[in-house]
Amino acid sequence: MGKVKTHKAASKRFSLTKSGKVKLNHTNRRHKLGLKTAKRKRQLRKTGYLSESMAPNIRTLLPRS
């Protein structure tokens, strides 16, 4: 039986909390920031959490986390 390996692209984008939630950084914070309002940019700074319906998909990609 082969090793259980971590999906490296997913490990760079997501992390798991102690309670098992999937944590992520928001998108749309790289360029064209002059077009976005200060409120929108401020809210995108906060950490996001993946919905509970999508979380099991990511947890299978991150077996060692």
Backbone bond lengths (Angstrom), bond angles and torsions (degrees), N, CA, C in turn:
res aa  C-N    CA-C-N  psi(-1)  N-CA   C-N-CA  omega(-1)  CA-C   N-CA-C  phi
1 M - - - 1.450 - - 1.526 109.49 -
2 G 1.332 115.85 136.56 1.456 120.42 -176.73 1.519 112.47 -78.64
3 K 1.326 114.44 172.17 1.455 120.72 178.73 1.525 110.05 -74.21
4 V 1.319 115.16 152.77 1.456 121.00 172.26 1.519 106.89 -87.88
5 K 1.318 116.29 119.63 1.456 119.92 -173.86 1.522 111.39 -112.28
6 T 1.313 115.04 149.27 1.458 122.88 178.23 1.521 109.83 -82.96
7 H 1.318 116.73 138.05 1.465 121.89 174.55 1.526 107.10 -76.34
8 K 1.339 116.99 110.19 1.461 121.67 -169.51 1.534 113.09 -66.51
9 A 1.325 117.55 -35.23 1.469 119.48 178.76 1.528 110.27 -65.58
10 A 1.325 116.56 -39.13 1.467 120.20 179.20 1.524 110.84 -70.43
11 S 1.333 117.34 -35.01 1.469 119.67 -178.22 1.526 111.37 -68.70
12 K 1.333 117.63 -24.49 1.452 120.88 178.26 1.528 111.89 -80.60
13 R 1.320 117.78 -20.27 1.458 121.88 -175.69 1.521 113.63 -104.63
14 F 1.330 117.63 -27.76 1.454 121.99 -174.08 1.521 110.40 -126.94
15 S 1.329 115.59 153.94 1.458 120.83 170.90 1.518 107.59 -143.03
16 L 1.324 116.08 156.52 1.452 121.18 -178.35 1.523 109.92 -102.78
17 T 1.332 115.28 140.10 1.451 120.42 174.81 1.522 108.65 -86.18
18 K 1.328 117.17 172.46 1.462 120.90 179.22 1.521 111.79 -63.40
19 S 1.330 116.82 -31.91 1.465 120.00 -179.64 1.515 112.28 -82.11
20 G 1.356 117.73 -4.48 1.459 120.57 176.11 1.512 114.84 98.92
21 K 1.335 117.57 1.29 1.463 119.39 177.02 1.525 109.38 -73.63
22 V 1.331 115.86 154.28 1.459 121.14 178.77 1.520 108.43 -100.38
23 K 1.331 115.87 119.99 1.458 123.06 -175.78 1.521 109.27 -100.24
24 L 1.345 116.55 143.36 1.462 120.32 -179.46 1.512 110.31 -147.85
25 N 1.310 116.24 161.34 1.456 122.23 172.91 1.521 108.61 -95.44
26 H 1.324 116.14 143.86 1.455 120.49 179.77 1.524 111.26 -68.97
27 T 1.321 115.45 154.11 1.457 121.69 175.78 1.529 109.15 -90.48
28 N 1.317 116.21 -179.13 1.480 124.03 177.36 1.521 113.66 68.00
29 R 1.328 117.56 34.00 1.462 120.76 178.43 1.529 111.84 -121.45
30 R 1.331 119.27 21.16 1.458 121.44 -173.86 1.520 113.63 -103.39
31 H 1.308 116.45 -47.69 1.468 118.67 -175.54 1.519 109.62 -146.51
32 K 1.325 115.11 171.05 1.464 122.55 -175.59 1.523 111.13 58.44
33 L 1.318 116.31 39.94 1.460 120.32 -177.01 1.519 112.08 -77.09
34 G 1.330 116.79 -18.05 1.457 119.39 178.03 1.512 113.03 -69.77
35 L 1.325 117.28 -21.67 1.463 121.36 179.92 1.518 112.53 -84.26
36 K 1.314 116.96 -15.21 1.465 120.93 -175.72 1.525 109.60 -96.99
37 T 1.318 115.53 145.53 1.455 119.92 -179.03 1.529 110.04 -72.63
38 A 1.324 115.49 159.21 1.463 120.82 179.18 1.521 110.64 -62.58
39 K 1.308 117.37 -36.54 1.468 121.15 178.99 1.516 110.91 -62.90
40 R 1.323 115.59 -43.99 1.466 119.95 -179.32 1.522 111.60 -64.37
41 K 1.329 116.45 -43.51 1.468 120.39 179.56 1.523 111.17 -66.32
42 R 1.316 116.56 -37.61 1.466 120.88 179.08 1.525 110.95 -65.56
43 Q 1.320 116.94 -41.04 1.458 120.43 -179.65 1.528 111.61 -70.97
44 L 1.328 117.73 -29.94 1.456 121.02 178.35 1.527 112.07 -73.59
45 R 1.332 117.40 -15.84 1.454 121.15 178.39 1.512 112.30 -68.48
46 K 1.321 116.36 -30.53 1.459 121.05 -176.09 1.519 111.04 -68.49
47 T 1.320 115.35 154.60 1.455 121.15 176.90 1.517 109.35 -72.57
48 G 1.322 115.76 138.28 1.448 120.60 176.96 1.510 110.84 -104.09
49 Y 1.319 115.91 160.23 1.453 121.64 176.91 1.517 108.65 -124.59
50 L 1.294 115.74 137.94 1.457 121.17 -178.29 1.519 109.77 -72.40
51 S 1.328 116.96 148.71 1.461 120.25 -179.94 1.528 109.69 -65.92
52 E 1.310 115.28 153.70 1.466 120.38 -176.70 1.530 112.08 -65.68
53 S 1.327 117.51 -23.44 1.465 119.43 179.13 1.533 111.79 -76.02
54 M 1.349 117.50 -28.39 1.463 120.82 179.61 1.525 113.10 -93.74
55 A 1.328 117.68 -18.14 1.457 122.00 -174.64 1.530 114.18 -58.65
56 P 1.340 120.32 -41.08 1.477 118.82 179.77 1.527 113.79 -60.36
57 N 1.329 117.31 -31.36 1.462 120.19 178.16 1.527 111.29 -63.71
58 I 1.314 116.75 -41.13 1.457 121.22 -178.91 1.524 111.02 -75.61
59 R 1.340 116.43 -35.58 1.470 119.00 179.26 1.519 111.49 -62.46
60 T 1.326 117.84 -31.86 1.478 119.35 177.65 1.516 111.20 -69.40
61 L 1.342 117.12 -28.15 1.461 120.70 178.79 1.520 112.32 -79.49
62 L 1.342 116.97 -18.35 1.462 121.85 -177.80 1.536 110.10 -118.43
63 P 1.320 118.68 69.15 1.469 119.12 -174.57 1.521 113.46 -71.58
64 R 1.322 119.37 -25.74 1.462 121.71 -174.74 1.514 113.44 -94.45
65 S 1.328 118.32 -1.04 1.468 120.23 -176.40 1.504 111.62 -82.83
